[in-house]
Every structure is written in C-alpha cells, then in structure tokens.
Amino acid sequence: MADAGIASIDLPRGSLLRAALRSPSFVAGAIVTLLFVGIALLSFVWTPYDFAAQDIPNKLHAPTAAHWFGTDQYGRDVFSQILVGARTSLAVALIAVTVGVGVGVPLGLWAAARRGTLLDETIMRLNDLVFAFPALLIAILITAVFGPSATNAVIAIGIFNIPVFARLSRAAALSIWTRDFILAARVAGKGATRISLEHILPNILNTLVVQITIQFSLGILAEAALAYVGLGAQPPTPSWGKMLADSQTLISLAPHLAIIPGVAIVLTVLGLNLMGDGLRDIFDPRLQRSRQ
Amino acid sequence: MSTYLLGRLGSLVISLLVASIVIFLILEVVPGDPAQFMLGMNAQPDTLAALREQLGLDQPAFSRYVTWLFGMLHGDLGISYTYKTPVTELVLQRLGVSLPLAVLSLSLTILIAFPAGILAAAKRNSRTDFAVMGVTQFGVAVPNFWFAILLVWVFAVILHWFSAGGFPGWDKGLWIGLRSLILPAIALALPQASILARVMRSALLDTLEEDYIRSARARGLSQRATLWRHAVRNALIPVLTIVGLQFAFLLAGAIIIENVFFLPGLGRLIFQGITQRDLIVVKSVVMLLVFAVILVNFLVDLSYIAVDPRLRRR
C-alpha cells in the first residue's frame, strides 16, 4: 500500500511543528477544529441561555442581538443549543474513534506480528466481513434494536471504525517489520509484543493520526445522520442532527433553524478534513511533491 | 484466473452466511413479542399462543433461522406481521422507488465526478483544479440529508419547481414519477460525486507519473490521446472500487433521504418495520440490502479483470 511509505519518515519534533505551521490547510483546519472543541468545552461552564429553557412568546425569532442565532419553535436559544450540540457531536465521534483505535490497532499489530499465520488470516477476513456491511444500515439496526441513545450510536459507529484501523495498522506495521532495526531488536532478544509496542507503534503513529482525523469527521457525519432520524442522542440533549430534523417542517417560517446546525456540521467536518490533508502532506513528502 | 474467481465466490457465500447469522442474532435480542404487538395488549393468552404457533415463533431459534434462510433461497421472505402480505410483494413494490433512485443518483454521481476529476487532473495546479478541489472539499463535508433539506427549501418552498416530498406512483406517468425523484437523487449524488471526483483526480495523477505514459508521449502521442487512451483507463481500478463502495453508501444513504422526502422505498419500509416491530420485514429487507452490497462488490472485483488484462493471466 502507498500508506506504508508514510510510516518511514522520521522528522525531529521541532521541524514537524514548523512544517505543520507552514501548511495552510493544516493551519486552517486546526483553527476551525480548535474553535469547535473550544465551544464544546465552553458549553460545560457557560451558555448565553439555558439551552432547554422555553420561551413560547419569543418563538421562531430570526437572529437578533439578544439571540445571536435566533430561537426555535419553543423559544429556546439556538446559539446555546449549538454550543451544547457541539459537545454531543464531538463526544460521540471521539469515543467512536477511540473504540476503533483501541480495538483495531492492537488487532492490526497482532496480525502483523503473526503475519502469514491462521490468526492473521482470521483477523483480516473478519475485517473484510465488517467492511462488506453498509455501515449506516447496521448502525440504524443496532440503535433501533437496543433503543435510540447516544451510547448506542457510539457503539454502532465505533464497530465500523475497528476494521479501518486494524487494516491500516497491519499494512503499515508489515512494512516496518522488514526494516533492519527490527532485526536488531530481535537479535537483542526482544519478543514480538515488545517490538510491536516499542518499535512498530511509534513508527506507524503518523499514518494513524491522519486516519484518526478522517474517521473523526466521518463519525460526526454519522452521528448527525443517526440523530436526524431520531436514533441518536434523545431530547432534551441537543444534537445538530436532531435540530435539523425539527427544522424541516418549519423551513418556510424560520429558515435559520435549518441553516445554522447544518453550517456547524459542515464547518466541523471541513476543519477535520483540512487538518487531515495537511498532516498527510507533512508526513508524506513524496505525495507533496506529486501534488506540486 | 479460475482460482481467483473460485476464491472470490467462496468468500461471497461465506460473507452472506455470516451476514445472515449476524442480522438474525441482532433481531433475536429485540425486546417485545411480535404476536403481542399484532394483537394488542388485551389479547387472550390462547389466541396469542395460536398466533405464535402460526408465525412459527414457538420454534427454537435455530430452526427459525434455517426456515428463514431456506425461504429466502426460494424467494420467500416471509409474511409481514403488520401488512399481512408476503414481504417479497412489499419489497417488489418498494423497489419501484428505491431502484430508480439508486440508479439515477449513481449515474448523476458518475456524470459529475468523472469529468470533474479528469479535468482537475489534466489541468493540475491550475485555477480549474483549485476550484474543483475546493468545491469537492465542501461536498465531502456536507451531510446529504441537510443538503436535501436545503434543496426542498429552495426548489420546492421558494421556487415551487418540485414537490417537497411524496411519490405519486409510476402509473401517473413517467415524468411525474421521475420528477419526484430528481431532488432526492441530487441530494444523494452530490456528496458522493465529490468523493469520487477526488479519487478520480488522484488516481489519474498517479498513473500520469508511470513510465508507460512517458513512453506514450515519447512515441509522439498527443497529451489528450495519452490521457484518454492510457491514463484514464488505468486509473479506473481504484475508481471502480470506490464506485462499488458508493453503491453501499447510496443504499444506506437512501434510507435517510427517503425519510427526508417521504418516499415509499425500501429505506422507509425498514423504518416502519422497526417502529411497528415488524421484525420479519426488517430482517429480510436488511439481508436483501446487504446481499446487494456484497454482490456489487463482487461484480466490481470481476470488473477489474475486464479493465486490467494483467489479472486475466493469473
């Protein structure tokens, strides 16, 4: 795989940061992402209004100085809901990615350490199988069966992150296993587990980081879709997808309700994708050359 | 080549078997008794028992699985608990909406993505390339259901060009039926086209660096001829893989989009099945969709052989 090349670039820490700051897409993406992480954290300590407080006389107001993003059909402050919704969105995607990395990477490393054996074959075929399922369809099935909730959305999205990380870390690890320094480590008497943790893992981190940003943004889209069909976080917990679902029948009266949560989703996903693109360019100079 | 084919066929069958087991098991743990759901809370215990026997719910799980599996092999998907009609009949009805929608959106995806991707790669680092990459970067980030809501707002609510949702049926005329599928198809296609255009571009850029491209140019072939005769064809393998995967996305994405537009397709059938505890419908339709996805991926693998002659010799 082309990805294997990424793992073998060893940049010193300082120059990595400098390279990152020179990449416009990384900088733009990082700023947007940090902004949304910031507002998600901010929502724990401050929102302009109580996000669930109803104020029926002031319902469906367009954005004003008092309500920056207007109010919804119950007179709730949309800006406050967006802030708290960022928390839901990022938390679901973050945990789902953690599940994928936590299970997938060890599986991939294990398969690479035992490459060519029955174990390797079994792990990879199981991965292929999960890949064959239309992810969103099974996520809908899981959340529908076990009840709609943010937790079940996390599990449903997380399961499909596992084979992504398993396959990627196996491929990247395989190329490291052929290197001389691994041979040296083996001669020194280190076991497969220790080599995987001490030498393989640090060398495939770059590849993993790029994939993490991609899966993170896919997780946000998946959470929004599940919430939109009513299978994500349940009211009163605000979620961007649910806000969009509620806005649909009110679109001629209050278009801002349909526009604002959508823009929030797009910006978050865009930020993460730009960051991923920037990181890929930095980690893989070969790719960068071909783009110039 | 025949071993390659046999191997792929074997893994196709195993995938389908495991998929059927997983789907069956997930739905086994669903709380609630379909017989109770059909008869209501005040049902007599003996009527309930009779219905359970009639539906085969009193059988052990394994025998119900085998009955379901063999039924499907004969095209018998069971009887819907709520509609009281064969699921096969329901599926065929709903396919009349879902299949045209999938075909329409996949065609749109390819029609947009191929020219955009080829143009961007051919004019690499030009303003055109920059514009295509910028627009697709956005397209990848847009959730299709949000895009659908915006389309409804602009083209149905403000401009009144299309209806906001619903499906009048094909018997009202081809154009009337097609018209109600246009907005849903665009909503499904645009995000997918963005992904595909980016894949097409980078696959083309990769092949343009190959030695045979340089030799083709050295032989005096024009840039345009090299692009079309050599590069595009060789870039098709990764592109076809993504088209195959996108079919899966289109099926699953259609579930959401059918809900936005209130289209009576397979996706809404699954949703209604879930809310009405019509498990046989959910089980069979999900299995059918998974089958479609696995089959398409298999066909994509086969198409590699058609595109890449080197694979034929294996």
Interface residues (C-beta under 8 A of the other chain):
Chain A: R125 D128 L129 A132 F133 P134 A135 L136 L137 I138 I140 L141 I142 A144 V145 F146 S217 L221 A224 A225 Y228 V229 G241 L244 S247 Q248 I251 S252 P255 A258 I259 P261 G262 I265 V266 L267 V269 L270 N273 L274 S290 R291 Q292
Chain B: S11 S15 V18 A19 I23 I26 L27 V29 V30 N125 Q137 F138 V140 A141 V142 P143 F145 W146 I149 L150 V152 W153 V157 L205 D206 E209 A248 F249 L251 A252 G253 I255 I256 N259 V260 I270 F271 I274 V282 V286 L289 V290 V293 I294 N297
